[in-house]
């Protein structure tokens, strides 16, 4: 079920990323082909744009390779395209690259490198990256454990309405991790997460 939700989320990100672009033409043609499931046409249209440095298209090609949409699933190719976009400060690509390092998909599993990319995306306001950075601080993966930093990043994501971060804040308040133990505050965050 998580894989289905993740693929659905990534497809939605592709559609939204491309839909907000003012540049008509090849991108819109590629988007129309994507919506039809005509991945061969998508690749024919998007590869030249990606080769020219279009970060949105590079990211989307990374997603296609990661999920095996129109191409065999290839984590190495996914990393290649995603890294190109991430290095151009594409927040979704930075977050995705962090996930790949965290999971060891196409790259060696390396928590410190995951933290690096989560931090870049989190600084741009990406709620999922803020949440994951909070989780890395909470667990001490890839950096020293620091509950105060975990709370800081969870709060940033929670203020954007990200339910996982709200749930994590509830847990930390309930256990007294980095804050005085406070069941009422824990319940408040749990309720927000489940609203």
Buried (B, 14 or more C-beta within 10 A) or exposed (E): EEEEEEBEEBBEBBBEBBEEBEEEEBBBBBBBBBEEEBBEBBBBBBBEBBEEEBBBBBBBBBBBBBBEBBBEEBBEBBBBBBBBBBBBEBBBBBBBBBBBBBEEBBBEEBBEBBBBBBBBBBBBEBBBBBBBBBBBBBEEBBBEBBBEBBBBBBBBBBEBEBBBBBBBBBBBBBEEBBBEEBEEBBEBBBEBBEE
